[in-house]
Amino acid sequence: MTGRPAAPSRRAASTANLSPLRPQRKWRAITLATLLLAPAVWSLLIGIVAAASDDENRPAAAPAIAFGLCLIPFVYMLLAFASEHPHAPGAVVRAMGMCLLAGIMASALAADAVTGVVAGVGAGGIFALRSDAAHSIRLRAGAVVIASIYVFVLVRIAGPVALIAAPVFPFTALGLADHYAEWRLARHAAPNDSAPRPRRGALHR
């Protein structure tokens, strides 16, 4: 044992000199990224459905898929820069890689494109959205899993409604996970009011 203090984590080091991101700015970043994500997701889903359809009057699948895929990097760029990520370019690259990996795996497991898109976009958002010291990658990943399961069920119950609402879930889940992490940290940091207090005369004995 050398007695050296443990080296700070990469995330803690990157945000050590930054003040925590205000909730208003975080939700503004999430809202703007979701607005740009919506046409990307809808275009992807239209292209995937068209590719699987045998209808002669179906829209062209390739341009729709290509348009959706081209928008995704800009979605992550907007999310990273609007949330003031300290290493935005690298975060966007990691987000794209995770989006493809998680999206392909979720689509194969769920056997539907909507769940795969939501899971992939949400998994990428874990890295694109700025993470402060109070936030947890595990909580963010859990929120993406819950959102994906909800969409999986919604697709089978509501049908086309899931296609319209799908862009709302990925980044909203991340924001809610961060708020829960902040609330949990504040709860543990608050003084314990339930601890027994000494009686008034006990201090004068």
Backbone bond lengths (Angstrom), bond angles and torsions (degrees), N, CA, C in turn:
res aa  C-N    CA-C-N  psi(-1)  N-CA   C-N-CA  omega(-1)  CA-C   N-CA-C  phi
1 M - - - 1.463 - - 1.519 109.49 -
2 T 1.274 118.94 123.26 1.451 123.15 -179.36 1.504 113.19 -92.55
3 G 1.327 117.35 -15.37 1.456 120.54 179.61 1.510 114.40 79.00
4 R 1.343 117.48 8.35 1.459 120.29 179.04 1.512 110.42 -74.32
5 P 1.332 117.48 142.78 1.457 119.07 176.08 1.502 110.88 -68.34
6 A 1.301 115.62 148.90 1.463 120.74 -179.20 1.513 110.38 -64.94
7 A 1.320 116.05 141.54 1.462 120.65 179.49 1.512 109.95 -69.83
8 P 1.327 118.56 139.96 1.458 120.40 179.95 1.504 110.86 -67.31
9 S 1.307 115.59 150.65 1.458 120.46 178.59 1.516 109.96 -67.38
10 R 1.330 115.14 161.61 1.464 119.51 -178.64 1.524 111.18 -62.26
11 R 1.359 116.20 -40.22 1.461 118.59 -179.58 1.516 111.10 -66.35
12 A 1.359 116.95 -42.27 1.460 120.25 -179.72 1.516 110.56 -65.05
13 A 1.357 116.61 -38.99 1.453 119.12 -179.91 1.518 111.85 -67.41
14 S 1.326 116.87 -36.05 1.462 119.98 -177.10 1.519 112.77 -72.77
15 T 1.331 117.36 -23.49 1.468 120.47 -177.77 1.520 112.29 -112.81
16 A 1.340 116.67 8.74 1.465 119.49 -175.15 1.521 111.61 -63.77
17 N 1.323 117.28 -37.25 1.461 121.25 -176.72 1.523 112.81 -96.42
18 L 1.316 117.18 10.81 1.452 121.54 -178.44 1.515 109.68 -111.57
19 S 1.316 115.63 139.08 1.461 119.09 173.91 1.527 108.66 -75.63
20 P 1.336 117.99 149.11 1.471 120.17 -178.44 1.531 111.73 -56.66
21 L 1.307 115.02 143.05 1.461 120.42 179.60 1.520 109.93 -69.16
22 R 1.311 115.91 131.10 1.461 119.72 -179.58 1.527 110.45 -69.21
23 P 1.341 116.75 144.38 1.471 119.31 -178.80 1.530 112.74 -56.07
24 Q 1.348 117.46 -36.12 1.459 119.25 -179.42 1.529 111.24 -61.34
25 R 1.330 116.74 -41.30 1.461 119.48 179.95 1.524 111.19 -71.14
26 K 1.323 115.89 -37.18 1.469 118.55 178.65 1.522 110.42 -62.41
27 W 1.332 117.53 -47.47 1.457 119.52 -177.52 1.524 111.64 -72.14
28 R 1.333 116.73 -25.47 1.465 118.03 173.09 1.523 109.83 -67.43
29 A 1.344 117.00 -42.30 1.463 120.64 177.31 1.523 110.87 -62.90
30 I 1.322 116.93 -42.89 1.468 120.89 179.37 1.523 110.47 -64.08
31 T 1.330 116.73 -41.86 1.470 120.11 -179.38 1.521 111.52 -64.76
32 L 1.333 116.93 -46.30 1.462 120.43 -179.23 1.529 110.79 -64.26
33 A 1.335 116.29 -42.85 1.462 119.06 179.51 1.530 111.16 -65.93
34 T 1.324 117.31 -35.88 1.464 120.66 178.48 1.523 111.01 -66.94
35 L 1.323 116.88 -38.83 1.473 120.44 177.87 1.525 111.02 -62.32
36 L 1.322 117.04 -38.24 1.461 119.83 177.35 1.526 111.41 -77.41
37 L 1.328 116.09 -28.92 1.464 120.05 179.90 1.523 111.87 -69.71
38 A 1.324 117.31 -32.94 1.464 120.91 -174.00 1.534 112.72 -55.68
39 P 1.349 119.83 -54.03 1.472 117.45 179.15 1.523 112.79 -64.33
40 A 1.335 117.62 -30.23 1.464 119.84 178.38 1.527 110.81 -65.38
41 V 1.339 116.59 -46.90 1.466 120.65 -179.61 1.518 110.75 -65.88
42 W 1.323 116.94 -45.41 1.462 119.28 -179.24 1.521 111.62 -62.54
43 S 1.341 116.91 -39.46 1.456 120.03 178.62 1.528 110.86 -66.45
44 L 1.329 116.88 -41.63 1.463 119.93 177.32 1.520 111.45 -60.27
45 L 1.325 116.33 -46.70 1.462 120.09 -177.41 1.527 111.46 -66.67
46 I 1.330 116.64 -38.98 1.468 119.60 176.78 1.526 110.57 -61.13
47 G 1.342 115.77 -43.98 1.455 119.14 179.34 1.507 112.98 -65.50
48 I 1.341 117.44 -40.77 1.466 120.58 -179.76 1.526 110.63 -66.53
49 V 1.344 116.39 -43.25 1.465 119.90 178.22 1.527 110.40 -63.90
50 A 1.336 117.03 -41.14 1.468 120.19 179.77 1.521 111.02 -64.86
51 A 1.339 116.89 -37.66 1.461 119.79 -179.90 1.522 111.84 -66.43
52 A 1.333 116.26 -30.57 1.464 119.76 -178.99 1.524 113.36 -89.85
53 S 1.333 116.63 -5.70 1.461 120.46 -176.32 1.530 110.91 -90.16
54 D 1.344 115.43 151.13 1.465 121.80 176.31 1.522 111.97 -102.45
55 D 1.344 116.26 3.79 1.462 120.47 -178.83 1.524 109.73 -69.85
56 E 1.336 116.00 132.03 1.457 120.22 -179.97 1.527 112.13 -69.12
57 N 1.327 117.35 -24.53 1.467 120.81 -178.80 1.534 112.94 -93.74
58 R 1.313 117.20 13.55 1.469 119.99 -179.93 1.525 110.10 -67.95
59 P 1.344 116.70 151.39 1.468 119.26 177.34 1.522 110.73 -69.03
60 A 1.308 115.65 161.33 1.461 120.37 179.31 1.526 109.54 -66.19
61 A 1.317 115.99 128.00 1.465 120.23 -174.91 1.519 112.50 -78.47
62 A 1.317 117.55 -42.27 1.463 120.75 -173.23 1.531 113.44 -61.06
63 P 1.347 119.51 -48.39 1.469 118.13 179.44 1.520 113.20 -62.32
64 A 1.325 117.19 -37.48 1.468 119.90 -179.93 1.523 111.41 -65.59
65 I 1.332 116.10 -44.61 1.463 119.72 179.00 1.524 110.62 -65.50
66 A 1.320 116.48 -42.03 1.463 120.22 -179.18 1.532 110.99 -63.80
67 F 1.327 116.85 -40.94 1.468 120.00 179.56 1.527 110.48 -63.65
68 G 1.331 116.48 -43.61 1.459 119.48 179.67 1.518 112.27 -63.70
69 L 1.333 116.32 -43.67 1.460 119.77 179.96 1.522 111.90 -65.84
70 C 1.320 117.30 -34.97 1.467 120.28 179.71 1.524 112.20 -68.71
71 L 1.331 116.82 -27.97 1.466 119.81 -179.10 1.528 112.93 -79.02
72 I 1.336 117.70 -27.24 1.457 120.77 -174.04 1.536 112.73 -57.64
73 P 1.341 120.11 -45.37 1.473 118.16 178.15 1.524 113.08 -59.45
74 F 1.321 117.26 -36.51 1.460 119.82 178.83 1.527 111.39 -69.69
75 V 1.327 116.39 -30.69 1.468 120.26 175.03 1.524 109.71 -61.96
76 Y 1.321 116.59 -47.28 1.465 120.24 -179.74 1.529 111.43 -68.44
77 M 1.310 117.45 -35.70 1.460 119.91 175.79 1.518 111.00 -61.67
78 L 1.325 116.29 -44.89 1.457 120.36 178.91 1.517 110.84 -63.59
79 L 1.327 117.12 -42.67 1.458 120.75 -179.92 1.525 111.18 -63.99
80 A 1.327 117.28 -42.20 1.463 120.88 -177.83 1.522 111.74 -70.02
81 F 1.319 117.70 -47.56 1.461 119.80 -176.52 1.524 111.63 -73.83
82 A 1.318 117.56 -37.02 1.466 119.61 179.42 1.525 111.75 -69.33
83 S 1.341 117.63 -28.23 1.464 120.49 176.90 1.530 111.74 -90.79
84 E 1.337 116.84 6.62 1.465 123.06 175.37 1.527 111.83 61.26
85 H 1.325 115.32 44.78 1.461 120.06 177.33 1.534 108.74 -64.86
86 P 1.351 118.53 131.75 1.470 119.73 -176.63 1.524 113.46 -69.56
87 H 1.318 118.27 -21.12 1.474 122.07 178.63 1.527 108.16 -130.78
88 A 1.306 116.24 61.40 1.456 121.72 -172.41 1.529 114.06 -59.79
89 P 1.356 120.23 -47.14 1.474 118.37 -177.92 1.529 113.02 -59.35
90 G 1.336 117.09 -46.95 1.456 119.41 178.56 1.510 112.41 -64.81
91 A 1.332 116.69 -35.10 1.464 120.39 178.88 1.524 110.72 -64.60
92 V 1.310 117.19 -37.44 1.469 120.86 179.52 1.528 110.47 -65.80
93 V 1.338 116.50 -40.83 1.466 120.04 178.90 1.527 110.46 -63.46
94 R 1.343 117.06 -45.80 1.468 119.71 178.33 1.525 111.25 -63.82
95 A 1.330 115.83 -37.29 1.462 119.65 179.82 1.522 111.14 -63.47
96 M 1.312 117.57 -41.49 1.458 120.35 -179.80 1.527 111.22 -64.75
97 G 1.334 116.74 -43.01 1.455 119.51 178.64 1.518 112.58 -62.89
98 M 1.344 116.16 -43.68 1.464 119.66 179.27 1.519 111.43 -68.23
99 C 1.323 117.34 -34.32 1.462 121.21 178.82 1.534 110.22 -61.21
100 L 1.318 116.62 -46.71 1.468 119.87 -179.50 1.523 111.02 -65.37
101 L 1.338 117.10 -45.20 1.456 120.74 -177.12 1.529 111.21 -64.25
102 A 1.327 116.64 -52.10 1.469 120.15 -177.60 1.524 111.28 -67.99
103 G 1.340 117.07 -36.85 1.457 119.75 -179.63 1.513 112.61 -64.36
104 I 1.332 116.98 -42.46 1.461 120.44 179.63 1.526 110.73 -66.55
105 M 1.337 115.96 -43.26 1.467 119.32 -179.11 1.528 111.49 -65.76
106 A 1.350 116.88 -43.51 1.465 120.00 -178.96 1.521 111.37 -67.37
107 S 1.318 117.65 -38.01 1.468 120.28 178.19 1.519 111.20 -63.97
108 A 1.334 116.23 -38.88 1.468 119.25 179.18 1.526 111.44 -68.04
109 L 1.337 116.89 -38.63 1.463 119.94 -179.22 1.526 112.08 -73.48
110 A 1.348 116.08 -42.34 1.462 119.89 -175.27 1.515 113.11 -85.30
111 A 1.318 117.74 -18.76 1.472 122.77 -178.57 1.520 111.62 60.68
112 D 1.328 117.47 30.74 1.472 120.83 170.82 1.515 108.65 -150.46
113 A 1.332 115.45 146.80 1.454 120.90 -173.61 1.522 112.70 -73.54
114 V 1.327 118.19 -31.15 1.460 120.90 -175.38 1.528 110.41 -63.84
115 T 1.331 116.43 -47.61 1.463 119.89 178.49 1.516 110.88 -62.06
116 G 1.322 117.35 -40.57 1.458 120.32 178.93 1.514 112.73 -63.50
117 V 1.327 117.39 -41.06 1.464 120.56 179.21 1.525 111.06 -65.34
118 V 1.323 116.70 -45.44 1.471 120.35 -179.90 1.525 110.45 -62.87
119 A 1.331 117.00 -44.67 1.457 120.24 179.73 1.525 111.47 -64.36
120 G 1.324 116.83 -43.47 1.460 120.01 -179.18 1.513 112.82 -66.10
121 V 1.326 116.67 -46.65 1.467 120.05 -179.71 1.525 110.52 -64.46
122 G 1.329 116.66 -41.85 1.461 119.76 178.86 1.517 112.33 -64.89
123 A 1.338 117.59 -41.41 1.464 120.88 179.04 1.528 110.99 -62.94
124 G 1.314 117.14 -39.55 1.455 119.17 175.92 1.514 112.54 -67.08
125 G 1.329 115.82 -36.25 1.458 119.81 179.37 1.512 113.37 -63.76
126 I 1.330 117.96 -24.48 1.468 121.02 176.66 1.521 110.58 -55.16
127 F 1.331 117.15 -36.58 1.458 121.62 -177.34 1.522 112.34 -94.24
128 A 1.319 118.17 -27.57 1.458 120.13 -178.18 1.518 112.16 -78.07
129 L 1.325 117.70 -36.26 1.463 120.85 179.80 1.518 109.42 -76.96
130 R 1.313 116.18 131.53 1.463 120.51 -178.61 1.525 111.21 -55.96
131 S 1.336 115.32 137.09 1.456 121.70 179.80 1.516 109.33 -118.15
132 D 1.327 117.40 120.71 1.457 122.13 176.97 1.522 109.97 -91.60
133 A 1.338 115.88 178.95 1.460 120.91 -174.32 1.527 112.21 -61.39
134 A 1.319 117.04 -31.30 1.466 120.25 -177.07 1.527 112.99 -76.73
135 H 1.307 117.62 -14.46 1.455 120.75 -172.24 1.521 111.14 -88.38
136 S 1.310 115.27 159.24 1.466 121.84 -174.86 1.523 109.64 -130.65
137 I 1.336 115.34 127.05 1.463 119.74 175.75 1.520 110.11 -64.07
138 R 1.338 116.31 -34.65 1.462 119.71 179.49 1.520 111.21 -63.55
139 L 1.348 117.21 -42.45 1.460 119.99 178.15 1.527 110.92 -66.55
140 R 1.312 116.71 -39.57 1.469 119.48 177.96 1.524 110.66 -62.88
141 A 1.329 116.47 -44.45 1.460 119.37 179.06 1.525 111.05 -63.19
142 G 1.327 116.68 -40.19 1.463 119.60 177.02 1.517 112.07 -62.57
143 A 1.348 116.84 -38.53 1.463 120.25 178.33 1.529 111.11 -65.11
144 V 1.327 117.33 -38.21 1.467 120.63 177.72 1.525 110.45 -65.91
145 V 1.326 116.96 -40.15 1.467 120.32 177.78 1.528 110.53 -62.55
146 I 1.339 116.56 -44.12 1.468 119.74 179.38 1.523 110.68 -63.00
147 A 1.340 117.04 -43.69 1.464 120.46 178.53 1.525 111.34 -61.92
148 S 1.323 116.59 -38.87 1.466 120.44 -179.91 1.524 111.06 -67.60
149 I 1.327 116.87 -41.51 1.466 120.18 177.79 1.521 110.20 -63.89
150 Y 1.329 116.54 -40.86 1.466 119.92 178.72 1.524 110.80 -61.49
151 V 1.327 116.66 -43.27 1.463 120.07 178.59 1.523 110.65 -66.35
152 F 1.321 116.76 -38.90 1.470 120.91 177.74 1.532 110.72 -56.62
153 V 1.341 115.67 -44.82 1.466 119.79 178.90 1.527 110.52 -70.43
154 L 1.342 116.21 -40.99 1.470 120.45 -177.57 1.522 111.69 -62.77
155 V 1.319 116.83 -37.48 1.465 120.29 179.05 1.523 110.50 -60.32
156 R 1.302 117.46 -38.73 1.455 121.71 -176.46 1.520 113.37 -84.11
157 I 1.329 116.75 -15.88 1.466 120.07 179.07 1.524 111.34 -100.26
158 A 1.326 115.96 -48.80 1.467 120.66 -172.51 1.518 113.97 -100.99
159 G 1.313 118.20 -16.37 1.461 120.24 177.50 1.516 113.33 69.12
160 P 1.336 118.46 -119.95 1.460 121.92 -174.85 1.531 114.57 -60.54
161 V 1.326 117.96 -22.93 1.465 119.67 178.98 1.515 110.60 -60.15
162 A 1.322 117.19 -35.60 1.463 121.06 179.48 1.522 111.43 -63.58
163 L 1.334 116.94 -33.34 1.464 119.88 178.99 1.522 111.13 -65.28
164 I 1.324 116.89 -38.43 1.466 120.97 -178.32 1.526 110.85 -73.10
165 A 1.329 116.70 -40.42 1.466 120.60 -174.67 1.517 113.39 -86.27
166 A 1.318 119.46 -11.11 1.465 122.06 -173.23 1.522 114.38 -54.19
167 P 1.344 120.81 -41.60 1.473 118.88 -177.66 1.527 114.59 -64.33
168 V 1.320 118.39 -18.82 1.462 120.78 -176.20 1.525 111.73 -74.74
169 F 1.320 117.98 -29.28 1.463 120.63 -167.13 1.530 115.81 -75.92
170 P 1.342 121.38 -41.90 1.473 118.84 -169.46 1.526 114.48 -60.54
171 F 1.329 117.83 -55.18 1.461 120.08 -174.59 1.526 111.86 -78.79
172 T 1.332 117.06 -29.38 1.465 119.59 175.28 1.521 110.22 -62.36
173 A 1.327 117.49 -39.73 1.460 120.99 178.08 1.519 111.23 -61.91
174 L 1.330 117.06 -38.64 1.467 120.00 178.81 1.525 111.11 -65.92
175 G 1.325 116.64 -42.50 1.456 119.70 178.70 1.518 112.44 -62.49
176 L 1.319 117.06 -41.35 1.466 120.69 178.51 1.524 110.82 -66.47
177 A 1.330 117.45 -37.57 1.465 120.68 177.82 1.524 110.82 -63.43
178 D 1.325 117.56 -40.77 1.461 120.58 178.28 1.525 111.44 -65.65
179 H 1.308 116.79 -40.31 1.467 119.29 178.76 1.529 110.65 -64.65
180 Y 1.320 117.00 -37.95 1.459 119.50 177.30 1.526 110.79 -65.30
181 A 1.337 116.67 -40.51 1.463 119.98 178.69 1.525 110.90 -63.53
182 E 1.331 116.91 -41.03 1.469 120.27 178.78 1.524 111.00 -66.37
183 W 1.334 116.55 -40.42 1.466 119.97 178.89 1.516 110.90 -64.53
184 R 1.326 117.42 -41.18 1.455 121.46 -179.56 1.529 111.14 -65.75
185 L 1.345 116.19 -39.96 1.459 119.36 178.17 1.518 111.10 -65.93
186 A 1.338 117.12 -42.63 1.461 120.25 179.19 1.521 111.42 -65.32
187 R 1.322 116.69 -34.25 1.460 120.11 179.21 1.521 111.65 -65.82
188 H 1.336 116.62 -41.06 1.463 120.03 -179.85 1.530 111.52 -74.98
189 A 1.330 117.05 -27.33 1.455 120.00 -179.02 1.515 112.56 -82.30
190 A 1.333 118.00 -19.78 1.464 121.04 -178.48 1.525 110.07 -68.27
191 P 1.349 117.95 149.36 1.462 120.40 177.59 1.515 110.82 -63.40
192 N 1.296 115.56 146.69 1.465 121.36 -177.46 1.521 109.02 -81.83
193 D 1.338 116.57 99.46 1.461 120.91 -177.99 1.510 112.50 -73.43
194 S 1.339 116.11 -16.47 1.455 118.86 -177.30 1.529 112.52 -83.55
195 A 1.366 117.90 -6.46 1.456 120.10 -179.73 1.517 109.77 -67.76
196 P 1.347 118.66 142.59 1.465 120.61 -179.28 1.524 111.41 -66.95
197 R 1.308 115.92 135.89 1.457 121.52 179.81 1.532 109.80 -95.99
198 P 1.350 117.38 146.08 1.474 119.01 178.49 1.510 110.94 -66.82
199 R 1.331 114.99 146.93 1.454 119.31 178.04 1.523 110.89 -67.75
200 R 1.317 115.66 155.93 1.459 119.80 -173.27 1.519 111.99 -59.94
201 G 1.321 118.46 -38.84 1.457 120.57 -176.53 1.509 113.30 -83.73
202 A 1.337 118.09 -6.42 1.454 119.30 -174.61 1.515 111.61 -71.61
203 L 1.354 118.11 -28.00 1.444 121.40 -177.43 1.518 112.53 -76.38
204 H 1.325 117.49 -14.94 1.479 120.23 -174.80 1.503 112.09 -104.35
205 R 1.313 117.54 7.02 1.457 118.87 179.88 1.523 110.71 -77.38
